[in-house]
């Protein structure tokens, strides 16, 4: 489809309750369309969000949900060819597009796309970039795979000429197995680095690199690439890029580096240095070395977009973060509960290190659910053990939906626990099967001053709330 359907047309979303699809539903409604949706799993917070904005979500997938016939159907990437509604779309020859195609058409259009791609840090970096550009007066549109606290939802149409968008390497739809970011016509790209991930669709690191190589190929000559130089694989695949390549990172030969880094009471301060010379002092309400790099990437991209330094630095101190990214959920009995989306061993390690640095001297609990397609597999068993071992107390939940992984590839949480406990006189790690038992354990054993860090890329049966309730009881 090249022409947008006229305002008022009916657009139906299959799998509407995912974070991205629910945000798309809100965007389409704001564009003047009548939006309906369906989903097998209707649960907060996105179901609540859709209800609040008046979008009906039908339970389950039924051919009847496409009657009366919609003008357009958007198919979520988790929807299979055998989905009853997908079959009905094909049988009735109803016009359909993928979720990334919809963003390309209904949000980006002819505007300048600033895409944030890479294995780690996409959501936080995209949200920070959107806020910084907003504070600089550019009024960008944006679309983020999370909920930035400054905006209250993950999308905005914007009136400016820029659109900041999270560029996911996951596949697009059952009818399009290419990465999502290929549909975003990126003119400017922040590339945070590359490691092996998404083991359900990529075979190994070389396979992942092919996806990002395709991204490099479509950046135009008058665009720009802001690249984290700390990842050799990222440097390798970007060698043929046609646009200017701007590097950042810890390496001394990177174009942009951070110096004089300080962490204080949940805030980070650093000098953004261009080729060794300090250009601006940045203050941002994020913690951890990885977030220093995320903030540095946004600053470097802002300079590549020719934003004046004084305007560029205004947004950093007032950035409030993203829900489920080091989000403080509450404190009971002196025990602080923090929620995070970490599900890759690198992200788990960096998150634990960041929280420990921010709350020095306090005992740290790491509560982890192996839920993502990668974390449920044994491929990173040792890496997860090494990462989680950085905490003082470790609780690992049962693998989420283990039946979806073949037994020879399934992560053994018992093995992870054994590796952590192997050199300890007193075992620090244990397996606790469900959220109720985990909450009871924390309430029974946590001391005032403890910090409880919960990590999962899914709902985790609302274990964060259960912990707070158990502590309050």
Buried (B, 14 or more C-beta within 10 A) or exposed (E): EEEEBEEEBBBBBBBBBBBBBBBBBBBBBBBEBBBBBBBEEBEEBBBEBBEEBEBEBBEEBEEEBBEEEBBBBBBBBBBEEEBBBBBBBEEEEBEBBBBBBBBBBBBBEEBBBBBBBBBBBBBBBBBBBBBBBBBBEBBBBBBBBBBBBBBEBBBBBBEBEBBBBBBBBBBBBBEBEBBBBBBBBBBBBBBBBBBBBBBBBBEEEEEBBEBBBBBBEBBEEEBBBBBBBBBEBBBEBBEEBBBEBBBBBBEEEBBBBBEEEEBEEEBBBBBBBBEEEBBBEBBBBBBBBBBBBBBBBBBBBBBBBEBEEEBBBBBBEEBBBBBBBBBEBBBBBEBBBBBBBBBBBBBBBBBBBBBBEBBEEBBBBBBBBBBBBBBBBBBBBEBBBBBBBBBBBBBBBEBBEBEEBEEEEBBBBEBBBEBBBEEEEEEBBBBBEEBEBBBBBBBEEBEEEBBBBBBBBEBBBBBBBBBBBBBEE
